[in-house]
Amino acid sequence: MISTYVIPIVFLIMIILWLWNKIDQMLVSMGGALISAFSLIVFDFVGFTEIIGLLFGTAENDYLNFHSLLLSLGYNK
């Protein structure tokens, strides 16, 4: 339940840091993802396999999130 408040606040902080260019965008993204995953695991008791399903996708959706993750990491400025 706490994650419902934590994740949007982290998202807004990420947007502000991106706009100010204070920190590298990749570090901001990774930090936001880690904080979000931590809040889901600790506060909402989401299991590790469900977190992996959120990151990579599941067999039901053909691992769509994994394809998006590969496209994001493969992007070159």
Distance bins in CASP14 RR format, pairs under 12 A and 6 or more apart:
PFRMAT RR
TARGET T0000
AUTHOR 0000-0000-0000
RMODE 2
METHOD distances of the structure
MODEL  1
1 7 0 0 0 0 0 1 0 0 0 0 0
1 39 0 0 0 0 0 1 0 0 0 0 0
1 40 0 0 0 0 0 1 0 0 0 0 0
1 42 0 0 0 0 0 1 0 0 0 0 0
1 43 1 0 0 1 0 0 0 0 0 0 0
1 44 1 0 0 1 0 0 0 0 0 0 0
1 45 0 0 0 0 0 1 0 0 0 0 0
1 46 0 0 0 0 0 1 0 0 0 0 0
2 8 0 0 0 0 0 1 0 0 0 0 0
2 9 0 0 0 0 0 1 0 0 0 0 0
2 10 0 0 0 0 0 1 0 0 0 0 0
2 36 0 0 0 0 0 1 0 0 0 0 0
2 38 0 0 0 0 0 1 0 0 0 0 0
2 39 1 0 0 1 0 0 0 0 0 0 0
2 40 0 0 0 0 1 0 0 0 0 0 0
2 41 0 0 0 0 0 1 0 0 0 0 0
2 42 0 0 0 0 1 0 0 0 0 0 0
2 43 1 0 1 0 0 0 0 0 0 0 0
2 44 1 0 0 1 0 0 0 0 0 0 0
2 45 0 0 0 0 0 1 0 0 0 0 0
3 9 0 0 0 0 0 1 0 0 0 0 0
3 10 0 0 0 0 1 0 0 0 0 0 0
3 11 0 0 0 0 0 1 0 0 0 0 0
3 35 0 0 0 0 0 1 0 0 0 0 0
3 36 1 0 0 1 0 0 0 0 0 0 0
3 37 0 0 0 0 1 0 0 0 0 0 0
3 38 0 0 0 0 1 0 0 0 0 0 0
3 39 1 0 1 0 0 0 0 0 0 0 0
3 40 1 0 1 0 0 0 0 0 0 0 0
3 41 0 0 0 0 1 0 0 0 0 0 0
3 42 0 0 0 0 1 0 0 0 0 0 0
3 43 1 0 1 0 0 0 0 0 0 0 0
3 44 1 0 1 0 0 0 0 0 0 0 0
3 45 0 0 0 0 0 1 0 0 0 0 0
3 46 0 0 0 0 1 0 0 0 0 0 0
3 51 0 0 0 0 0 1 0 0 0 0 0
4 10 0 0 0 0 0 1 0 0 0 0 0
4 11 0 0 0 0 0 1 0 0 0 0 0
4 36 0 0 0 0 0 1 0 0 0 0 0
4 39 0 0 0 0 1 0 0 0 0 0 0
4 40 0 0 0 0 0 1 0 0 0 0 0
4 43 0 0 0 0 1 0 0 0 0 0 0
4 44 0 0 0 0 1 0 0 0 0 0 0
5 11 0 0 0 0 0 1 0 0 0 0 0
5 12 0 0 0 0 0 1 0 0 0 0 0
5 36 0 0 0 0 0 1 0 0 0 0 0
5 39 0 0 0 0 1 0 0 0 0 0 0
5 43 0 0 0 0 1 0 0 0 0 0 0
5 44 0 0 0 0 0 1 0 0 0 0 0
6 12 0 0 0 0 0 1 0 0 0 0 0
6 13 0 0 0 0 0 1 0 0 0 0 0
6 32 0 0 0 0 0 1 0 0 0 0 0
6 35 1 0 0 1 0 0 0 0 0 0 0
6 36 1 0 0 1 0 0 0 0 0 0 0
6 37 0 0 0 0 0 1 0 0 0 0 0
6 38 0 0 0 0 1 0 0 0 0 0 0
6 39 1 0 1 0 0 0 0 0 0 0 0
6 40 0 0 0 0 1 0 0 0 0 0 0
6 41 0 0 0 0 0 1 0 0 0 0 0
6 42 0 0 0 0 1 0 0 0 0 0 0
6 43 1 0 0 1 0 0 0 0 0 0 0
6 44 0 0 0 0 1 0 0 0 0 0 0
7 13 0 0 0 0 0 1 0 0 0 0 0
7 14 0 0 0 0 0 1 0 0 0 0 0
7 32 0 0 0 0 1 0 0 0 0 0 0
7 33 0 0 0 0 0 1 0 0 0 0 0
7 34 0 0 0 0 0 1 0 0 0 0 0
7 35 0 0 0 0 1 0 0 0 0 0 0
7 36 1 0 1 0 0 0 0 0 0 0 0
7 37 0 0 0 0 1 0 0 0 0 0 0
7 38 0 0 0 0 0 1 0 0 0 0 0
7 39 1 0 0 1 0 0 0 0 0 0 0
7 40 1 0 0 1 0 0 0 0 0 0 0
7 43 0 0 0 0 0 1 0 0 0 0 0
7 44 0 0 0 0 0 1 0 0 0 0 0
7 46 0 0 0 0 0 1 0 0 0 0 0
7 54 0 0 0 0 0 1 0 0 0 0 0
8 14 0 0 0 0 0 1 0 0 0 0 0
8 15 0 0 0 0 0 1 0 0 0 0 0
8 32 0 0 0 0 0 1 0 0 0 0 0
8 35 0 0 0 0 0 1 0 0 0 0 0
8 36 0 0 0 0 1 0 0 0 0 0 0
8 39 0 0 0 0 0 1 0 0 0 0 0
9 15 0 0 0 0 0 1 0 0 0 0 0
9 16 0 0 0 0 0 1 0 0 0 0 0
9 32 0 0 0 0 0 1 0 0 0 0 0
9 35 0 0 0 0 1 0 0 0 0 0 0
9 36 0 0 0 0 0 1 0 0 0 0 0
9 39 0 0 0 0 1 0 0 0 0 0 0
10 16 0 0 0 0 0 1 0 0 0 0 0
10 17 0 0 0 0 0 1 0 0 0 0 0
10 28 0 0 0 0 1 0 0 0 0 0 0
10 29 0 0 0 0 0 1 0 0 0 0 0
10 30 0 0 0 0 0 1 0 0 0 0 0
10 31 0 0 0 0 1 0 0 0 0 0 0
10 32 1 0 1 0 0 0 0 0 0 0 0
10 33 0 0 0 0 1 0 0 0 0 0 0
10 34 0 0 0 0 1 0 0 0 0 0 0
10 35 1 0 1 0 0 0 0 0 0 0 0
10 36 1 0 0 1 0 0 0 0 0 0 0
10 37 0 0 0 0 0 1 0 0 0 0 0
10 38 0 0 0 0 0 1 0 0 0 0 0
10 39 1 0 0 1 0 0 0 0 0 0 0
10 40 0 0 0 0 0 1 0 0 0 0 0
11 17 0 0 0 0 0 1 0 0 0 0 0
11 18 0 0 0 0 0 1 0 0 0 0 0
11 28 0 0 0 0 0 1 0 0 0 0 0
11 29 0 0 0 0 0 1 0 0 0 0 0
11 31 0 0 0 0 0 1 0 0 0 0 0
11 32 1 0 0 1 0 0 0 0 0 0 0
11 33 0 0 0 0 0 1 0 0 0 0 0
11 35 0 0 0 0 1 0 0 0 0 0 0
11 36 0 0 0 0 1 0 0 0 0 0 0
11 39 0 0 0 0 0 1 0 0 0 0 0
12 18 0 0 0 0 0 1 0 0 0 0 0
12 19 0 0 0 0 0 1 0 0 0 0 0
12 28 0 0 0 0 0 1 0 0 0 0 0
12 32 0 0 0 0 0 1 0 0 0 0 0
13 19 0 0 0 0 0 1 0 0 0 0 0
13 20 0 0 0 0 0 1 0 0 0 0 0
13 22 0 0 0 0 0 1 0 0 0 0 0
13 23 0 0 0 0 0 1 0 0 0 0 0
13 28 0 0 0 0 1 0 0 0 0 0 0
13 29 0 0 0 0 0 1 0 0 0 0 0
13 31 0 0 0 0 0 1 0 0 0 0 0
13 32 0 0 0 0 1 0 0 0 0 0 0
13 35 0 0 0 0 1 0 0 0 0 0 0
13 36 0 0 0 0 0 1 0 0 0 0 0
14 20 0 0 0 0 0 1 0 0 0 0 0
14 22 0 0 0 0 0 1 0 0 0 0 0
14 23 0 0 0 0 1 0 0 0 0 0 0
14 25 0 0 0 0 1 0 0 0 0 0 0
14 26 0 0 0 0 0 1 0 0 0 0 0
14 27 0 0 0 0 0 1 0 0 0 0 0
14 28 1 0 1 0 0 0 0 0 0 0 0
14 29 1 0 0 1 0 0 0 0 0 0 0
14 30 0 0 0 0 0 1 0 0 0 0 0
14 31 0 0 0 0 1 0 0 0 0 0 0
14 32 1 0 1 0 0 0 0 0 0 0 0
14 33 0 0 0 0 1 0 0 0 0 0 0
14 34 0 0 0 0 0 1 0 0 0 0 0
14 35 0 0 0 0 1 0 0 0 0 0 0
14 36 0 0 0 0 1 0 0 0 0 0 0
15 25 0 0 0 0 0 1 0 0 0 0 0
15 28 0 0 0 0 1 0 0 0 0 0 0
15 29 0 0 0 0 0 1 0 0 0 0 0
15 32 0 0 0 0 0 1 0 0 0 0 0
16 22 0 0 0 0 1 0 0 0 0 0 0
16 23 0 0 0 0 0 1 0 0 0 0 0
16 28 0 0 0 0 1 0 0 0 0 0 0
17 23 1 0 1 0 0 0 0 0 0 0 0
17 24 0 0 0 0 1 0 0 0 0 0 0
17 25 0 0 0 0 1 0 0 0 0 0 0
17 26 0 0 0 0 0 1 0 0 0 0 0
17 27 0 0 0 0 1 0 0 0 0 0 0
17 28 1 0 1 0 0 0 0 0 0 0 0
17 29 0 0 0 0 1 0 0 0 0 0 0
17 31 0 0 0 0 0 1 0 0 0 0 0
17 32 0 0 0 0 1 0 0 0 0 0 0
18 24 0 0 0 0 1 0 0 0 0 0 0
18 25 1 0 1 0 0 0 0 0 0 0 0
18 26 0 0 0 0 0 1 0 0 0 0 0
18 27 0 0 0 0 0 1 0 0 0 0 0
18 28 1 0 0 1 0 0 0 0 0 0 0
18 29 0 0 0 0 1 0 0 0 0 0 0
18 32 0 0 0 0 0 1 0 0 0 0 0
19 25 0 0 0 0 0 1 0 0 0 0 0
19 28 0 0 0 0 0 1 0 0 0 0 0
20 28 0 0 0 0 0 1 0 0 0 0 0
21 27 0 0 0 0 0 1 0 0 0 0 0
21 28 0 0 0 0 0 1 0 0 0 0 0
22 28 0 0 0 0 1 0 0 0 0 0 0
23 29 0 0 0 0 0 1 0 0 0 0 0
23 30 0 0 0 0 0 1 0 0 0 0 0
23 31 0 0 0 0 1 0 0 0 0 0 0
23 32 0 0 0 0 0 1 0 0 0 0 0
24 30 0 0 0 0 1 0 0 0 0 0 0
24 31 0 0 0 0 0 1 0 0 0 0 0
24 77 0 0 0 0 0 1 0 0 0 0 0
25 31 0 0 0 0 0 1 0 0 0 0 0
25 32 0 0 0 0 0 1 0 0 0 0 0
25 72 0 0 0 0 0 1 0 0 0 0 0
25 75 0 0 0 0 0 1 0 0 0 0 0
25 77 0 0 0 0 1 0 0 0 0 0 0
26 32 0 0 0 0 0 1 0 0 0 0 0
26 33 0 0 0 0 0 1 0 0 0 0 0
26 72 0 0 0 0 1 0 0 0 0 0 0
26 73 0 0 0 0 1 0 0 0 0 0 0
26 74 0 0 0 0 0 1 0 0 0 0 0
26 75 0 0 0 0 0 1 0 0 0 0 0
26 77 0 0 0 0 0 1 0 0 0 0 0
27 33 0 0 0 0 0 1 0 0 0 0 0
27 34 0 0 0 0 0 1 0 0 0 0 0
28 34 0 0 0 0 0 1 0 0 0 0 0
28 35 0 0 0 0 0 1 0 0 0 0 0
29 35 0 0 0 0 0 1 0 0 0 0 0
29 36 0 0 0 0 0 1 0 0 0 0 0
29 69 0 0 0 0 0 1 0 0 0 0 0
29 72 0 0 0 0 1 0 0 0 0 0 0
29 73 0 0 0 0 0 1 0 0 0 0 0
29 75 0 0 0 0 0 1 0 0 0 0 0
30 36 0 0 0 0 0 1 0 0 0 0 0
30 37 0 0 0 0 0 1 0 0 0 0 0
30 69 0 0 0 0 0 1 0 0 0 0 0
30 72 0 0 0 0 0 1 0 0 0 0 0
30 73 0 0 0 0 0 1 0 0 0 0 0
31 37 0 0 0 0 1 0 0 0 0 0 0
31 38 0 0 0 0 1 0 0 0 0 0 0
31 39 0 0 0 0 0 1 0 0 0 0 0
32 38 0 0 0 0 1 0 0 0 0 0 0
32 39 0 0 0 0 1 0 0 0 0 0 0
32 40 0 0 0 0 0 1 0 0 0 0 0
33 39 0 0 0 0 0 1 0 0 0 0 0
33 40 0 0 0 0 0 1 0 0 0 0 0
33 51 0 0 0 0 0 1 0 0 0 0 0
33 54 0 0 0 0 1 0 0 0 0 0 0
33 55 0 0 0 0 1 0 0 0 0 0 0
33 65 0 0 0 0 0 1 0 0 0 0 0
33 69 0 0 0 0 0 1 0 0 0 0 0
33 72 0 0 0 0 0 1 0 0 0 0 0
34 40 0 0 0 0 0 1 0 0 0 0 0
34 41 0 0 0 0 0 1 0 0 0 0 0
34 42 0 0 0 0 0 1 0 0 0 0 0
34 51 0 0 0 0 0 1 0 0 0 0 0
34 55 0 0 0 0 0 1 0 0 0 0 0
35 41 0 0 0 0 0 1 0 0 0 0 0
35 42 0 0 0 0 0 1 0 0 0 0 0
35 43 0 0 0 0 0 1 0 0 0 0 0
36 42 0 0 0 0 0 1 0 0 0 0 0
36 43 0 0 0 0 0 1 0 0 0 0 0
36 44 0 0 0 0 0 1 0 0 0 0 0
36 46 0 0 0 0 0 1 0 0 0 0 0
36 51 0 0 0 0 1 0 0 0 0 0 0
36 54 0 0 0 0 1 0 0 0 0 0 0
36 55 0 0 0 0 0 1 0 0 0 0 0
37 43 0 0 0 0 0 1 0 0 0 0 0
37 44 0 0 0 0 0 1 0 0 0 0 0
37 46 0 0 0 0 1 0 0 0 0 0 0
37 47 0 0 0 0 0 1 0 0 0 0 0
37 48 0 0 0 0 1 0 0 0 0 0 0
37 50 0 0 0 0 0 1 0 0 0 0 0
37 51 1 0 1 0 0 0 0 0 0 0 0
37 52 0 0 0 0 1 0 0 0 0 0 0
37 53 0 0 0 0 0 1 0 0 0 0 0
37 54 0 0 0 0 1 0 0 0 0 0 0
37 55 0 0 0 0 1 0 0 0 0 0 0
38 44 0 0 0 0 0 1 0 0 0 0 0
38 46 0 0 0 0 0 1 0 0 0 0 0
38 51 0 0 0 0 1 0 0 0 0 0 0
39 45 0 0 0 0 0 1 0 0 0 0 0
39 46 0 0 0 0 1 0 0 0 0 0 0
39 51 0 0 0 0 0 1 0 0 0 0 0
40 46 1 0 1 0 0 0 0 0 0 0 0
40 47 0 0 0 0 1 0 0 0 0 0 0
40 48 0 0 0 0 0 1 0 0 0 0 0
40 50 0 0 0 0 1 0 0 0 0 0 0
40 51 1 0 0 1 0 0 0 0 0 0 0
40 52 0 0 0 0 0 1 0 0 0 0 0
40 53 0 0 0 0 0 1 0 0 0 0 0
40 54 0 0 0 0 1 0 0 0 0 0 0
40 55 0 0 0 0 0 1 0 0 0 0 0
41 47 1 0 0 1 0 0 0 0 0 0 0
41 48 1 0 0 1 0 0 0 0 0 0 0
41 49 0 0 0 0 0 1 0 0 0 0 0
41 50 0 0 0 0 1 0 0 0 0 0 0
41 51 1 0 0 1 0 0 0 0 0 0 0
41 52 0 0 0 0 0 1 0 0 0 0 0
41 54 0 0 0 0 0 1 0 0 0 0 0
42 51 0 0 0 0 0 1 0 0 0 0 0
44 50 0 0 0 0 1 0 0 0 0 0 0
44 51 0 0 0 0 0 1 0 0 0 0 0
45 51 0 0 0 0 0 1 0 0 0 0 0
46 52 0 0 0 0 0 1 0 0 0 0 0
46 53 0 0 0 0 0 1 0 0 0 0 0
46 54 0 0 0 0 1 0 0 0 0 0 0
46 55 0 0 0 0 0 1 0 0 0 0 0
47 53 0 0 0 0 1 0 0 0 0 0 0
47 54 0 0 0 0 0 1 0 0 0 0 0
48 54 0 0 0 0 0 1 0 0 0 0 0
48 55 0 0 0 0 0 1 0 0 0 0 0
49 55 0 0 0 0 0 1 0 0 0 0 0
49 56 0 0 0 0 0 1 0 0 0 0 0
49 57 0 0 0 0 0 1 0 0 0 0 0
49 58 0 0 0 0 1 0 0 0 0 0 0
50 56 0 0 0 0 0 1 0 0 0 0 0
50 57 0 0 0 0 0 1 0 0 0 0 0
50 58 0 0 0 0 1 0 0 0 0 0 0
51 57 0 0 0 0 0 1 0 0 0 0 0
51 65 0 0 0 0 0 1 0 0 0 0 0
52 58 0 0 0 0 1 0 0 0 0 0 0
52 63 0 0 0 0 0 1 0 0 0 0 0
52 65 0 0 0 0 1 0 0 0 0 0 0
52 66 0 0 0 0 0 1 0 0 0 0 0
52 69 0 0 0 0 0 1 0 0 0 0 0
53 59 0 0 0 0 1 0 0 0 0 0 0
53 60 0 0 0 0 0 1 0 0 0 0 0
53 61 0 0 0 0 1 0 0 0 0 0 0
53 63 0 0 0 0 1 0 0 0 0 0 0
53 64 0 0 0 0 0 1 0 0 0 0 0
53 65 1 0 0 1 0 0 0 0 0 0 0
53 66 0 0 0 0 1 0 0 0 0 0 0
53 69 0 0 0 0 0 1 0 0 0 0 0
54 61 0 0 0 0 0 1 0 0 0 0 0
54 63 0 0 0 0 0 1 0 0 0 0 0
54 64 0 0 0 0 0 1 0 0 0 0 0
54 65 1 0 0 1 0 0 0 0 0 0 0
54 66 0 0 0 0 0 1 0 0 0 0 0
54 68 0 0 0 0 0 1 0 0 0 0 0
54 69 0 0 0 0 0 1 0 0 0 0 0
55 63 0 0 0 0 0 1 0 0 0 0 0
55 64 0 0 0 0 0 1 0 0 0 0 0
55 65 1 0 0 1 0 0 0 0 0 0 0
55 66 1 0 0 1 0 0 0 0 0 0 0
55 67 0 0 0 0 0 1 0 0 0 0 0
55 68 0 0 0 0 0 1 0 0 0 0 0
55 69 1 0 0 1 0 0 0 0 0 0 0
55 70 0 0 0 0 0 1 0 0 0 0 0
55 72 0 0 0 0 0 1 0 0 0 0 0
56 62 0 0 0 0 0 1 0 0 0 0 0
56 63 1 0 1 0 0 0 0 0 0 0 0
56 64 0 0 0 0 1 0 0 0 0 0 0
56 65 1 0 1 0 0 0 0 0 0 0 0
56 66 1 0 1 0 0 0 0 0 0 0 0
56 67 0 0 0 0 1 0 0 0 0 0 0
56 68 0 0 0 0 1 0 0 0 0 0 0
56 69 1 0 0 1 0 0 0 0 0 0 0
56 70 0 0 0 0 1 0 0 0 0 0 0
57 63 1 0 1 0 0 0 0 0 0 0 0
57 64 1 0 0 1 0 0 0 0 0 0 0
57 65 1 0 1 0 0 0 0 0 0 0 0
57 66 1 0 1 0 0 0 0 0 0 0 0
57 67 0 0 0 0 1 0 0 0 0 0 0
57 68 0 0 0 0 1 0 0 0 0 0 0
57 69 0 0 0 0 1 0 0 0 0 0 0
58 64 0 0 0 0 1 0 0 0 0 0 0
58 65 0 0 0 0 1 0 0 0 0 0 0
58 66 0 0 0 0 1 0 0 0 0 0 0
59 66 0 0 0 0 0 1 0 0 0 0 0
61 67 0 0 0 0 0 1 0 0 0 0 0
61 68 0 0 0 0 0 1 0 0 0 0 0
62 68 0 0 0 0 0 1 0 0 0 0 0
63 69 0 0 0 0 1 0 0 0 0 0 0
63 70 0 0 0 0 1 0 0 0 0 0 0
64 70 0 0 0 0 0 1 0 0 0 0 0
64 71 0 0 0 0 0 1 0 0 0 0 0
65 71 0 0 0 0 0 1 0 0 0 0 0
65 72 0 0 0 0 0 1 0 0 0 0 0
66 72 0 0 0 0 0 1 0 0 0 0 0
66 73 0 0 0 0 0 1 0 0 0 0 0
67 73 0 0 0 0 0 1 0 0 0 0 0
67 74 0 0 0 0 0 1 0 0 0 0 0
68 74 0 0 0 0 0 1 0 0 0 0 0
68 75 0 0 0 0 0 1 0 0 0 0 0
69 75 0 0 0 0 0 1 0 0 0 0 0
END
